[in-house]
Amino acid sequence: MPRFAANLTMLFTEQPFLDRFEHAARAGFKAVEFLFPYPYTVAELKDRLAANKLELVLHNLPAGNWDAGERGIACLPDRVAEFREGVARAIEYASALGVPKVNCLAGKAPAGVSDELLRKTFVENLRYAAAELKKAGIRLLIEPINTYDIPGFYLSRTAQALAIIDEVGSDNLFVQYDIYHAQRMEGELIATMTKHLPRIGHIQIADNPGRNEPGTGEIHYEHVFAAIDRIGYTGWLGCEYKPATSTQAGLSWLERVRGGTA
């Protein structure tokens, strides 16, 4: 059966961030993920994970000024030095917290910069990050994100991600396959996961439209979960959705899928 990790950036937001670990554990989750660990010390996060017997399975590389609307800097030619500093910072946190994978957000394509230069910058940054992370025993992921929610996001389709991975040429670079973003951009969810499973390092879930919990939209998640089992995916499924009401009320889907056990 699938294993579900609570995304603490999206779930239990009724609580202060550091309190969300306890609420995730109480809801039956054994693992969590979130966007960024950097506002907190390693000691703070390690204490919350240990106290609640949780595994941290994923966080992102630093992604620029998030509050100002930046969504990654990996494709930006004028931010290469900052990107490399972020790789070192991510390794520091991930190594200390036992995180096996980190995600790299490509960023929005800036006006006036050629696609050739954006791609060259992205590829070179990924080549550097994948090599540095491999030394630390950590996998690097890249995530296609739909351009309806984030207009101008540079990486938006699975085929584009796979082509970039091929160009990077690292055995330490994989796709983070977010089912919600994939549904919005291309569909063909089960066929894509089946065909490219060896190149998918992590899967995230949310329904469409609305990016709410499974069962609220058009994606037949019961069928999707069965297919994920069938094709042999053994990783975590990150629950990166916005609860339609409260987090706790929205967990009824999980009780149906797993008989109340996350």
C-alpha positions in Angstrom: 0.0 0.0 0.0 1.2 3.6 -0.6 3.0 5.4 2.2 1.8 9.0 2.8 3.9 11.9 4.1 2.3 15.0 5.4 3.4 18.2 3.7 3.6 20.6 6.7 3.7 23.6 4.4 0.2 22.8 3.3 -1.3 20.7 6.1 -2.1 21.6 9.7 -1.6 25.2 8.9 -4.0 26.1 11.7 -1.0 25.5 14.0 2.4 27.2 14.3 4.8 25.4 12.1 6.8 23.6 14.8 3.6 22.3 16.3 2.5 20.7 13.1 4.9 17.8 13.6 2.9 16.6 16.6 -0.4 17.0 14.8 0.9 15.0 11.8 2.0 12.2 14.2 -1.4 12.3 16.0 -3.1 11.9 12.6 -1.1 8.7 12.0 1.6 10.0 9.6 5.0 8.4 9.9 6.8 10.9 7.7 6.6 14.6 6.7 7.9 16.9 4.1 7.9 20.7 3.7 9.3 23.4 1.4 12.1 24.9 3.5 13.8 24.1 6.7 16.0 27.2 6.7 14.0 29.5 9.0 14.6 27.0 11.9 17.7 25.5 13.4 18.7 21.9 12.8 18.3 21.3 16.5 14.7 22.6 16.5 13.7 20.4 13.6 15.6 17.4 14.9 13.9 17.6 18.3 10.4 17.8 16.7 11.1 14.8 14.4 12.5 12.7 17.2 9.8 13.6 19.7 7.1 12.6 17.3 8.9 9.6 15.7 8.7 11.1 12.3 11.0 10.8 9.2 11.7 13.9 7.1 11.6 12.7 3.5 12.0 15.8 1.5 12.7 19.5 1.5 13.7 22.0 -1.2 16.9 23.8 -2.1 16.8 27.5 -1.2 14.6 29.2 -3.8 15.2 32.9 -3.6 12.9 35.4 -2.0 9.7 33.4 -1.7 7.7 36.1 0.0 8.4 38.4 -2.9 7.1 35.8 -5.4 10.3 34.1 -6.5 9.9 30.4 -7.1 13.4 29.2 -7.5 16.6 30.6 -9.0 18.2 27.6 -10.8 17.5 28.9 -14.3 18.6 32.5 -13.6 22.0 33.4 -15.1 22.7 36.2 -12.6 22.1 34.0 -9.5 24.6 31.2 -10.0 26.7 32.0 -7.0 23.6 32.3 -4.8 22.4 28.9 -6.1 25.7 27.2 -5.2 25.6 28.7 -1.7 22.1 27.3 -1.5 23.3 23.8 -2.4 25.8 23.9 0.4 23.1 25.0 2.9 20.7 22.3 1.7 23.4 19.7 2.2 24.0 20.9 5.7 20.4 20.6 6.7 19.6 17.4 4.8 22.7 15.6 6.1 21.9 16.6 9.7 18.3 15.7 9.5 18.7 12.4 7.5 16.8 13.7 4.5 17.4 11.4 1.5 16.2 13.8 -1.3 16.0 17.5 -2.0 14.0 19.2 -4.7 15.3 22.0 -6.9 12.8 24.6 -8.2 13.8 25.9 -11.6 12.2 29.4 -11.2 10.4 31.7 -13.4 11.8 32.6 -16.8 12.8 36.3 -16.7 11.8 38.6 -19.6 14.6 39.3 -22.1 16.7 36.2 -21.5 17.0 33.7 -24.2 15.7 30.1 -23.7 19.2 28.9 -24.7 20.8 30.8 -21.8 18.1 29.7 -19.4 18.6 26.1 -20.3 22.3 26.3 -20.2 22.2 27.9 -16.7 19.7 25.3 -15.4 21.7 22.4 -16.8 25.0 23.6 -15.4 23.5 24.4 -12.0 21.9 20.9 -11.9 25.1 19.3 -12.9 26.9 21.0 -10.0 24.1 20.3 -7.5 23.7 16.7 -8.5 27.4 16.1 -8.0 27.7 17.8 -4.7 24.6 16.1 -3.3 25.8 12.7 -4.5 29.0 13.2 -2.4 26.6 13.6 0.6 24.4 10.6 -0.4 21.4 12.7 -1.2 19.3 12.6 -4.4 18.4 15.7 -6.4 15.0 16.1 -7.8 13.5 18.6 -10.3 9.7 19.3 -10.4 7.6 20.3 -13.4 5.0 22.9 -12.2 1.9 24.0 -14.0 2.0 27.5 -15.6 -1.6 28.2 -14.7 -0.7 28.5 -11.0 2.8 29.9 -11.6 2.9 31.8 -15.0 6.3 31.7 -16.5 7.7 28.8 -14.5 10.5 27.5 -16.6 10.0 23.7 -16.1 6.4 22.7 -16.7 6.3 19.2 -18.4 7.6 15.7 -17.7 9.2 15.4 -21.2 11.0 18.7 -20.7 12.3 17.5 -17.3 13.5 14.2 -18.7 15.3 15.9 -21.6 17.1 18.2 -19.1 18.1 15.2 -17.0 19.5 13.5 -20.1 21.5 16.6 -20.8 22.8 16.9 -17.3 24.0 13.3 -17.5 24.0 12.5 -13.8 22.8 9.3 -12.2 21.8 11.4 -9.2 19.0 13.5 -10.8 15.4 12.4 -10.9 11.9 13.8 -11.5 9.6 14.9 -8.7 6.3 13.9 -10.2 3.5 16.0 -8.7 0.2 14.5 -9.9 -1.7 17.8 -9.5 0.7 19.8 -11.7 0.9 16.9 -14.2 -2.9 16.7 -14.5 -3.1 20.4 -15.2 -0.4 20.4 -17.9 -0.6 17.0 -19.6 -2.8 14.3 -18.0 -1.8 10.7 -18.8 -0.9 10.2 -15.2 -0.7 6.4 -14.9 0.9 5.9 -18.3 3.5 8.5 -17.5 4.4 7.0 -14.1 4.4 3.5 -15.5 6.7 4.5 -18.4 9.2 6.6 -16.4 9.1 5.0 -12.9 12.9 4.4 -12.8 13.4 8.1 -13.3 10.8 9.3 -10.7 12.3 10.0 -7.3 9.3 11.2 -5.5 5.5 11.6 -6.0 3.2 14.2 -4.6 -0.6 14.3 -4.6 -3.5 16.8 -4.7 -6.8 16.8 -6.6 -7.8 19.1 -9.5 -9.4 21.6 -9.7 -8.6 23.5 -6.5 -5.5 21.6 -5.3 -7.6 20.1 -2.5 -7.4 16.6 -0.9 -7.9 13.5 -3.0 -11.6 12.8 -3.7 -12.6 16.4 -4.1 -12.0 16.7 -7.9 -11.6 14.9 -11.2 -8.7 12.6 -10.5 -9.8 9.0 -9.8 -7.3 8.6 -6.9 -8.5 5.1 -5.9 -7.4 4.0 -9.4 -4.2 6.0 -9.2 -3.2 4.6 -5.9 -3.8 1.0 -7.1 -1.7 1.7 -10.2 1.1 3.2 -8.1 1.1 -0.1 -6.1 1.0 -2.2 -9.2 3.9 -0.6 -11.0 6.1 -1.0 -7.9 6.7 2.5 -6.6 8.0 2.1 -3.0 8.6 5.7 -2.1 6.5 8.2 -0.1 3.5 10.0 -1.5 3.7 13.6 -0.4 0.3 15.0 0.6 0.9 18.5 -0.9 -2.7 19.8 -1.0 -4.7 22.6 0.4 -7.5 21.2 2.7 -10.9 22.2 1.4 -11.9 23.1 5.0 -9.7 22.1 7.9 -6.8 19.6 7.7 -8.4 17.2 10.1 -11.8 17.2 8.4 -10.1 16.6 5.1 -8.3 13.5 6.2 -11.3 11.3 5.7 -9.9 10.4 2.3 -6.9 8.9 4.0 -9.0 6.9 6.4 -10.9 5.4 3.5 -7.7 4.5 1.6 -5.7 3.1 4.5 -8.3 2.1 7.0 -7.4 5.0 9.3 -3.6 4.3 9.2 -1.3 6.7 7.5 
